[in-house]
């Protein structure tokens, strides 16, 4: 019987959705819960919630864009440095190749053979050094833009979940009750699949994410009531 390995390699898209959705579900939920304890009009809650979602999605998207640009700029900087070193100090670079293979237990003779063979193609040589010496994979040039869009849109989708019950309930506390039910269910499902995709216990992940969101909302509600 053929052996099939099952490994989940978290894609950039999944990572972005997790970042955006987790904050989108919890922050507007906590804000709406806090306001429900002190105001008597759901329109105020909806206005404040929509404003927060707009600001939050822009801020989160911008953060994702800057992170993506930083990754690309760092890679390009290191790439140019490796190219310069291959041109100017090739013997040092060959030794670094030998060191890589020495660490995995290859013989000295094999190390020298691989280093000399690799030096014949400078492009592949540099690519090897980037990946195995520095541990850097070439980033997608569209990563910064895609990350900004993915995180921002995920934040908006997540943020609309706890706000939607306030559209159909004029009393803030009624809206809060339904918001708690809907958001807790979404947090549980989100936590379940997040943990499952990342190879963790899905039930433990679901409970953990649900508790974090619920505690944040409860804290906001009682702090607003207190003051």
C-alpha positions in Angstrom: 0.0 0.0 0.0 1.4 3.4 -1.0 2.2 5.7 1.9 0.4 9.1 1.7 1.8 11.8 3.9 -0.7 14.3 5.2 0.8 17.6 6.0 -0.9 21.0 6.1 1.2 23.8 4.8 -0.5 27.0 5.9 -0.9 29.2 2.9 -0.6 33.0 2.9 -4.4 33.2 2.3 -5.3 31.1 5.3 -2.9 33.1 7.5 -4.4 36.4 6.3 -7.9 35.2 6.9 -7.1 34.0 10.4 -5.5 37.4 11.3 -8.3 39.5 9.9 -11.2 37.3 11.0 -10.1 36.8 14.6 -9.7 40.5 15.2 -12.9 41.3 13.2 -15.0 39.0 15.3 -13.6 40.1 18.7 -13.0 43.8 18.6 -16.4 45.0 17.2 -18.1 42.4 19.4 -16.4 43.9 22.5 -17.1 47.5 21.4 -20.8 46.7 20.8 -21.1 44.9 24.1 -19.5 47.8 25.9 -21.8 50.4 24.3 -24.9 48.2 25.0 -24.3 48.7 28.7 -24.5 52.5 28.5 -26.6 53.7 25.5 -30.3 53.3 24.8 -30.2 53.6 21.0 -28.9 50.8 18.7 -28.3 53.4 16.0 -25.4 54.7 18.1 -24.0 51.2 18.4 -24.3 50.6 14.7 -22.6 53.9 13.8 -19.8 53.3 16.2 -19.4 49.7 15.1 -19.3 50.5 11.4 -16.8 53.3 12.1 -14.6 50.9 14.0 -14.8 48.2 11.3 -13.8 50.8 8.7 -10.9 52.0 10.7 -9.9 48.6 11.9 -10.0 47.0 8.4 -7.8 49.9 7.0 -5.3 49.6 9.9 -5.1 45.8 9.7 -4.8 45.9 5.9 -2.1 48.5 6.0 -0.3 46.4 8.6 -0.5 43.4 6.3 0.8 45.5 3.4 3.8 46.8 5.3 4.6 43.3 6.6 4.5 42.0 3.0 6.7 44.9 1.7 9.2 44.4 4.5 9.5 40.7 3.6 10.1 41.5 0.0 12.6 44.3 0.7 14.5 42.1 3.2 14.7 39.2 0.7 15.9 41.5 -2.1 18.6 43.0 0.2 19.9 39.6 1.2 19.8 38.4 -2.4 22.0 41.3 -3.6 24.4 40.6 -0.7 24.7 36.9 -1.7 25.3 37.9 -5.3 28.1 40.2 -4.3 29.7 37.5 -2.1 29.5 34.9 -4.8 31.3 37.3 -7.1 33.9 38.7 -4.7 34.5 35.9 -2.2 33.6 32.7 -3.9 35.9 30.5 -1.8 34.1 31.7 1.4 30.7 30.9 -0.2 32.0 27.4 -1.2 32.9 26.8 2.4 29.4 27.9 3.5 28.0 25.3 1.0 30.3 22.6 2.5 29.2 23.6 6.0 25.5 23.1 5.1 26.2 19.6 3.9 28.6 18.9 6.8 25.7 19.6 9.2 23.7 16.8 7.6 26.5 14.3 7.8 27.9 14.1 4.3 31.6 13.1 3.8 34.2 15.8 3.2 34.8 14.5 -0.3 31.1 14.8 -1.1 31.0 18.3 0.4 33.8 19.5 -1.9 32.3 17.8 -4.9 28.9 19.4 -4.4 30.4 22.9 -3.7 32.5 22.8 -6.9 29.6 21.5 -9.0 27.2 24.2 -7.6 29.8 27.0 -8.3 29.3 26.3 -12.0 25.9 27.9 -12.0 25.9 31.2 -10.0 22.1 31.7 -10.2 21.4 28.3 -8.7 24.3 28.8 -6.3 22.8 32.1 -5.0 19.3 30.5 -4.7 20.7 27.6 -2.7 22.5 30.0 -0.3 19.3 32.1 0.1 17.2 29.0 1.0 19.6 26.8 2.9 22.0 29.3 4.5 19.6 32.1 5.3 16.3 30.1 5.3 14.6 32.6 3.0 12.1 31.6 0.3 11.4 34.0 -2.6 8.3 35.9 -1.6 5.4 36.5 -4.0 5.8 40.0 -5.5 2.0 40.4 -5.1 2.2 39.4 -1.4 1.9 42.9 0.1 -1.2 43.8 -2.0 -2.9 40.5 -1.5 -2.2 40.5 2.2 -3.8 43.9 2.6 -6.9 42.9 0.7 -7.3 39.5 2.4 -6.8 40.9 6.0 -9.0 44.0 5.4 -11.9 42.1 3.8 -11.7 39.3 6.5 -11.9 41.9 9.2 -15.0 43.5 7.6 -16.7 40.1 7.3 -15.9 39.2 10.9 -16.9 42.6 12.2 -20.3 42.5 10.6 -21.2 39.3 12.4 -21.6 40.9 16.0 -23.2 44.0 14.6 -25.9 42.4 12.4 -28.3 41.6 15.3 -28.5 45.3 16.3 -30.0 46.0 12.9 -33.1 44.0 13.8 -33.4 44.9 17.5 -34.2 48.4 18.7 -33.3 47.7 22.3 -29.5 47.5 22.8 -29.7 44.7 25.3 -31.9 42.6 23.0 -29.3 43.2 20.3 -26.6 42.2 22.7 -28.2 38.9 23.5 -28.6 37.9 19.9 -25.1 39.3 19.1 -23.7 37.1 21.9 -25.4 34.0 20.5 -24.4 34.6 16.8 -20.8 35.7 17.6 -20.1 32.9 20.1 -21.3 30.3 17.5 -19.1 32.0 14.8 -16.1 32.1 17.2 -16.6 28.4 17.9 -16.8 27.4 14.3 -13.9 29.7 13.3 -11.8 28.4 16.2 -12.6 24.8 15.2 -11.5 25.1 11.6 -8.6 27.3 12.4 -7.2 24.6 14.8 -8.1 21.8 12.3 -6.2 23.5 9.4 -3.1 24.1 11.6 -3.0 20.5 12.9 -4.2 21.2 16.5 -7.0 19.7 18.4 -10.1 21.4 16.8 -12.3 21.2 19.8 -9.7 22.7 22.1 -9.1 25.4 19.5 -12.8 26.1 19.2 -13.2 26.5 23.0 -10.0 28.6 23.3 -11.1 31.1 20.6 -14.6 31.3 22.0 -13.4 32.0 25.5 -11.1 34.8 24.4 -13.8 36.5 22.4 -16.4 36.1 25.2 -14.0 37.4 27.9 -13.2 40.4 25.8 -16.8 41.3 25.3 -17.8 40.7 28.9 -14.9 42.9 30.1 -15.9 45.7 27.8 -19.5 45.5 28.9 -18.8 45.6 32.6 -16.1 48.3 32.4 -18.6 50.5 30.4 -21.3 49.8 33.0 -18.8 50.7 35.8 -17.8 54.0 34.4 
